[in-house]
Amino acid sequence: MWVIRNKDGCYTHVHMQQQHNADYFEDMCKDKLPADEIYVPPQHQPINPEDEDDVVPDQHAAFGITKATQSVREAAWKDFGLGRLMGQGPLVGKTPSLKNLPR
């Protein structure tokens, strides 16, 4: 099993039988599929807000503007005590055995 890091920074697990396949993997990922036109029947098409007076558009520029103009909140402090946990180390003899763990 090969672990190859893609452009998004996420790991992708690719099962390859031969090592030379890894040379072609990035070339294969570079290909882009063309955008296809998809027919949507009229009964499934969304309502055009310009045609209706009482319809509030879902994707309106004002929604993004109000969110962008909001003041930036201060980052919440999240202390999980990891420094103390790493300094303490594992508890020898007090850990449950693997037989008692649920499957």
PyMOL commands that set and color helices and strands:
alter all, ss='L'
color gray80, all
select helices_A, chain A and resi 21-30+42-44+61-69+82-88+98-100
alter helices_A, ss='H'
color red, helices_A
select strands_A, chain A and resi 2-5+11-14
alter strands_A, ss='S'
color yellow, strands_A
deselect
rebuild
show_as cartoon
